């Protein structure tokens, strides 16, 4: 870790209180997620539900140097890069999607099933992290939410008739890539979905460590029931789940060959 950058960016811990108060540390991202289109309907049905769920919750938010990543180590706390303070969290659809991703992890941390959905608190173990334990299937579901929010917000920008051809083509390539990832995550092969997460972020030490452990377990720490039922248990509506599924259905899943992994 770059200690000098860490010290320069500092550390601040704030509390997001219920009600989307103007000075809330996550209010800019939550409002961006729940933005309305020309017809008065949410631009992102999934983002709108994330914002609705967190409008009723108290969440602690730490801003510090993370090299742009987000961390949800345990219940009721997320860590975002210091550059996400204020308007920094809404500079791009990708950043807004990352906030939605981390907030999905908080919903998972509240599920009372510590093998598949660990709370992240202290839990001594010979094979798992004592603090901040997680699974790659948790990542699958969080990426389903975060990437769908990102896709929705990019699609709005891509609909602008004043865009140059090059910009429009860039947007369309980005949208197609996100849909393909969503299709792979949403497919029936949950083990393949976890491999996509590791392949996409091959430099993520947590994902690699999870993969090494989970690859030795018969169930891979993947709960039965499928991602749709678990999103419902986290509080997302059928309409929201259908939107993720319909977005994913616009592309085809990609098989990630496990023999190509060098973890």
QUICORPE-V325274 format. One record per pair of residues at least 24 apart in sequence whose ideal C-beta (glycine too) atoms are under 10 Angstrom apart, sorted by the first residue. I is the first residue (numbers start at 1). J is the second residue. Records with the same first field share a line. If there is no record, write none. Layout:
# QUICORPE-V325274
I=J ; J
This chain:
# QUICORPE-V325274
1=65 ; 66 ; 67
2=65 ; 67
3=65
4=65
5=65 ; 67 ; 82
6=64 ; 65 ; 66 ; 67 ; 82
7=65
8=65 ; 82
9=63 ; 64 ; 65 ; 66 ; 81 ; 82 ; 83 ; 85
10=63 ; 64 ; 65 ; 82
11=62 ; 63 ; 64 ; 65 ; 79 ; 82
12=61 ; 62 ; 63 ; 64 ; 82 ; 85
13=60 ; 61 ; 62 ; 63 ; 64 ; 77 ; 79
14=59 ; 60 ; 61 ; 62 ; 63 ; 85
15=58 ; 59 ; 60 ; 61 ; 76
16=54 ; 55 ; 57 ; 58 ; 59 ; 60 ; 61 ; 76 ; 78 ; 103
17=55 ; 57 ; 58 ; 59
18=54 ; 55 ; 56 ; 57 ; 58 ; 59
19=55 ; 56
20=51 ; 52 ; 54 ; 55 ; 56
21=55
23=86
24=54 ; 55 ; 59 ; 61
25=59 ; 60 ; 61 ; 62 ; 63 ; 78 ; 80 ; 84 ; 85 ; 86 ; 89
26=51 ; 54 ; 59 ; 61 ; 78 ; 80 ; 84 ; 89 ; 99 ; 102 ; 103
27=51 ; 54 ; 55 ; 86 ; 89
28=84 ; 85 ; 86 ; 87 ; 88 ; 89 ; 90 ; 91 ; 95 ; 96 ; 99
29=54 ; 80 ; 84 ; 87 ; 88 ; 89 ; 90 ; 95 ; 96 ; 97 ; 98 ; 99 ; 100 ; 102 ; 103 ; 149
30=54 ; 55 ; 89 ; 90 ; 96 ; 99 ; 100 ; 103
31=90 ; 96
32=87 ; 89 ; 90 ; 93 ; 95 ; 96 ; 99 ; 100 ; 149 ; 153
33=90 ; 96 ; 97 ; 99 ; 100 ; 103 ; 149 ; 152 ; 153
35=90 ; 96 ; 152 ; 153 ; 156
37=152 ; 156 ; 159
38=156 ; 159
42=152 ; 243
43=149 ; 152 ; 153 ; 155 ; 156
44=93 ; 96 ; 97 ; 100 ; 148 ; 149 ; 150 ; 151 ; 152 ; 153 ; 155 ; 156 ; 240 ; 243
45=148 ; 149 ; 152 ; 236 ; 237 ; 239 ; 240 ; 241 ; 242 ; 243 ; 244 ; 247
46=97 ; 100 ; 104 ; 144 ; 145 ; 146 ; 147 ; 148 ; 149 ; 150 ; 151 ; 152 ; 231 ; 236 ; 237 ; 239 ; 240 ; 241 ; 243 ; 244 ; 247
47=93 ; 96 ; 97 ; 99 ; 100 ; 145 ; 146 ; 148 ; 149 ; 150 ; 152 ; 153 ; 240
48=149 ; 152 ; 239 ; 240 ; 243
49=100 ; 145 ; 149 ; 231 ; 234 ; 235 ; 236 ; 237 ; 239 ; 240 ; 241 ; 243
50=96 ; 99 ; 100 ; 101 ; 103 ; 104 ; 107 ; 145 ; 146 ; 149 ; 235 ; 236 ; 240
51=100 ; 103 ; 149
52=235 ; 236 ; 237 ; 240
53=103 ; 104 ; 106 ; 107 ; 234 ; 235 ; 236
54=99 ; 100 ; 103 ; 106 ; 107
56=235
57=103 ; 106 ; 107 ; 110
59=102 ; 103 ; 106
60=106
61=85 ; 89 ; 99 ; 102
63=88 ; 89
68=94 ; 95 ; 98
69=98 ; 102 ; 201 ; 204 ; 206
70=95 ; 98 ; 99 ; 100 ; 101 ; 102 ; 103 ; 105 ; 142 ; 146
71=102 ; 105 ; 132 ; 134 ; 206
72=101 ; 102 ; 103 ; 104 ; 105 ; 106 ; 107 ; 108 ; 109 ; 120 ; 132 ; 134 ; 138 ; 142
73=105 ; 109 ; 120 ; 121 ; 129 ; 131 ; 132 ; 133 ; 134
74=105 ; 106 ; 109 ; 118 ; 119 ; 120 ; 121 ; 122 ; 131 ; 132 ; 133 ; 134
75=105 ; 106 ; 108 ; 109 ; 110 ; 118 ; 119 ; 120 ; 121
76=106 ; 109 ; 110 ; 119 ; 120
77=102 ; 106 ; 109 ; 120
78=102 ; 103 ; 105 ; 106 ; 109
90=153
92=150 ; 153 ; 154 ; 157
93=147 ; 149 ; 150 ; 151 ; 152 ; 153 ; 154 ; 155 ; 156 ; 157 ; 174 ; 178
94=146 ; 147 ; 149 ; 150 ; 153 ; 154 ; 174 ; 178
95=150 ; 153
96=146 ; 149 ; 150 ; 152 ; 153
97=143 ; 145 ; 146 ; 147 ; 148 ; 149 ; 150 ; 151 ; 152 ; 153 ; 154 ; 178
98=142 ; 146 ; 147 ; 149 ; 150
99=146 ; 149
100=142 ; 145 ; 146 ; 147 ; 148 ; 149 ; 150
101=139 ; 141 ; 142 ; 143 ; 144 ; 145 ; 146 ; 147 ; 149 ; 150
102=142 ; 145 ; 146
103=142 ; 145 ; 146
104=138 ; 139 ; 141 ; 142 ; 143 ; 144 ; 145 ; 146 ; 149 ; 231 ; 234 ; 236
105=134 ; 138 ; 139 ; 141 ; 142 ; 145 ; 146
106=142 ; 234
107=141 ; 142 ; 145 ; 230 ; 231 ; 233 ; 234 ; 235 ; 236
108=134 ; 135 ; 137 ; 138 ; 139 ; 141 ; 142 ; 230 ; 233 ; 234
109=134 ; 138
110=234 ; 235
111=138 ; 223 ; 230 ; 233 ; 234
113=223 ; 233
115=219 ; 221 ; 223
116=219 ; 221 ; 222 ; 223 ; 224 ; 225 ; 230
117=141 ; 221 ; 223 ; 230 ; 233 ; 234
118=221
125=213
127=209 ; 212 ; 213 ; 216 ; 217
128=209 ; 210 ; 213 ; 221
129=206 ; 209 ; 210 ; 213
132=206
133=206 ; 210 ; 221
134=206 ; 207 ; 209 ; 210 ; 221
135=194 ; 210 ; 213 ; 214 ; 220 ; 221 ; 222 ; 223
136=190 ; 191 ; 193 ; 194 ; 195 ; 196 ; 197 ; 198 ; 204 ; 206 ; 207 ; 208 ; 209 ; 210 ; 211 ; 213 ; 214 ; 215 ; 220 ; 221 ; 222
137=190 ; 191 ; 193 ; 194 ; 197 ; 210 ; 214 ; 219 ; 220 ; 221 ; 222 ; 223 ; 227 ; 230
138=194 ; 197 ; 210 ; 221 ; 222 ; 230
139=185 ; 193 ; 194 ; 196 ; 197 ; 198 ; 200 ; 201 ; 204 ; 206 ; 207 ; 210
140=184 ; 185 ; 186 ; 190 ; 192 ; 193 ; 194 ; 195 ; 196 ; 197 ; 222 ; 227 ; 230
141=185 ; 190 ; 193 ; 227 ; 228 ; 230 ; 231 ; 234 ; 236 ; 244
142=185 ; 197
143=178 ; 181 ; 182 ; 184 ; 185 ; 193 ; 196 ; 197 ; 200 ; 201
144=181 ; 182 ; 185 ; 186 ; 193 ; 227 ; 228 ; 230 ; 231 ; 241 ; 244 ; 245 ; 247 ; 248
145=227 ; 231 ; 234 ; 236 ; 240 ; 244
147=177 ; 178 ; 179 ; 181 ; 182 ; 185 ; 244 ; 247 ; 248
148=178 ; 179 ; 182 ; 185 ; 186 ; 240 ; 243 ; 244 ; 245 ; 246 ; 247 ; 248
149=244
150=174 ; 175 ; 178
151=175 ; 176 ; 177 ; 178 ; 179 ; 181 ; 182 ; 244 ; 247 ; 248 ; 250
152=178 ; 243 ; 247
154=178
155=247
175=247 ; 250 ; 251
176=250 ; 251
177=251
178=247 ; 248 ; 251
179=247 ; 248 ; 249 ; 250 ; 251 ; 252
180=248 ; 250 ; 251 ; 252 ; 253 ; 254
181=248 ; 251 ; 253 ; 254
182=244 ; 245 ; 247 ; 248 ; 249 ; 250 ; 251 ; 253
183=245 ; 247 ; 248 ; 249 ; 250 ; 251 ; 252 ; 253 ; 254
184=248 ; 251 ; 252 ; 253 ; 254 ; 255 ; 256
185=227 ; 244 ; 248 ; 253
186=226 ; 227 ; 228 ; 241 ; 244 ; 245 ; 246 ; 247 ; 248 ; 249 ; 251 ; 253
187=227 ; 248 ; 252 ; 253 ; 254 ; 255
188=226 ; 253
189=253 ; 255 ; 256
190=219 ; 220 ; 222 ; 223 ; 224 ; 226 ; 227
191=215 ; 219 ; 220 ; 222 ; 256 ; 258
192=253 ; 254 ; 255 ; 256 ; 257 ; 258
193=222 ; 227 ; 253 ; 256
194=220 ; 221 ; 222 ; 256
195=254 ; 255 ; 256 ; 257 ; 258 ; 260 ; 261 ; 263
196=253 ; 254 ; 255 ; 256
197=256
198=256 ; 258 ; 261 ; 263
199=254 ; 256 ; 257 ; 260 ; 261 ; 263
200=256
202=261 ; 262 ; 263
207=263
208=261 ; 262 ; 263
209=263
210=263
211=258 ; 261 ; 263
212=261 ; 263
215=258 ; 261 ; 263
